[in-house]
Amino acid sequence: MGKKSGENLRKSSAHNRGLVLQLVATGEAVTRIELARRTGLTKMTISNIVSEFLERGLLEECEEELTQNCGRNPIRLEISPHAPKIVGLLIFRERLEAVLCDLRLQILRRARWDFTELDREELLKRSCGLIDQVAEGGERILGIGVASIGPVNIKKGMILNPPRFFGITDVPIVEELKKRYEWPVYMDHDSNSGALAEKLFGVGKRVQDFLFLEVTNGIGSGIVSNGEVVHNSRGYAPEIGHISIHGNGEPCSCGNRGCLELYAGANVVRDRLRLELGIDADFESLCGMWQRKEVDAALRQMAEDLSVALVSAVNLLQPELIVLGYEAIFLPQRYVDYLEELVNRRKFIRDAQRTVVKKAHFGTDAQLVGAAANLLSQVFSGKILF
Ligand SMILES: [Zn+2]
């Protein structure tokens, strides 16, 4: 066998093994027959991969159930509790958070540190502290996934210069973590990470084109197009928060005017209501007070402001679905429905396909488990050997 074909064979075998693991982990195919059908591989190949996974404690067989009319159900496979685990690290504006997840992105352990001040050294020290805390159980770990506020350069594994981030810039976070740990490290923008988690296990599982919108202190976005999280060739992520919704609006720190996040950020709505009503409540509590006239008006306005940017995004990308993440998941359903109605009323292409607006399956944890998903997707694609 030539060197090249040997290499191709090794790659395709890694790809097939990753795919089998993904199909079982996501519950898309859980019997040998289904796996053969979904992958297009022979029953023999599937049988060999599954045997190896069973032997190595990655998968286990569930108890057989007898069907009513004599025959037996094919044996179901699932991820073994002894299978290796994945660490996720979320770097956010006022907190760091780490998780230990299994291969189904279920959280097994979590740790968090909130701060009001931060420097570069502390960022790295605390990040490692949190990683050590979740990884201390002695489980086998496949690697670390990182999700960070933007702007980031995904290709270089760098946090660039996030606004309101204590002046911290140009942190080569992937390189720094690789110095301290022997595991592979993959990073992405926090919204892309949330989108990836929803694509693999959440409301975007069977959707090829969707937009993930996170609304918090700032507004971010991740795009899934043609079944893949979109990555620009230079490593930049989409930033819907800085789409202008008022051409002559307030100046933004980014240099543009009337940016979406100046009007519809959860912090902005909260501050507006604090001034109007004199109540100091977080966004979640405010959402619970929607029956008050002023709160209702503010949340409707928020939906309207969001819809302006979303209609532009929908006209560019034609997604089937918009997934709301972070604090937007606290919005009472009536405002989600209102947002969906506005988007569908104003978008350009009005075919039979309605653009649906849904809350993230992972709720406020979408970006956090998304961090782990950044590593997991590399395992599923066969790029990390396990
Ligand atoms: Zn801006």
Residues whose N, C-alpha, C, O or C-beta is under 5 A from the ligand:
A	BS01	ZN	G241 H242 C252 C254 N256 C259
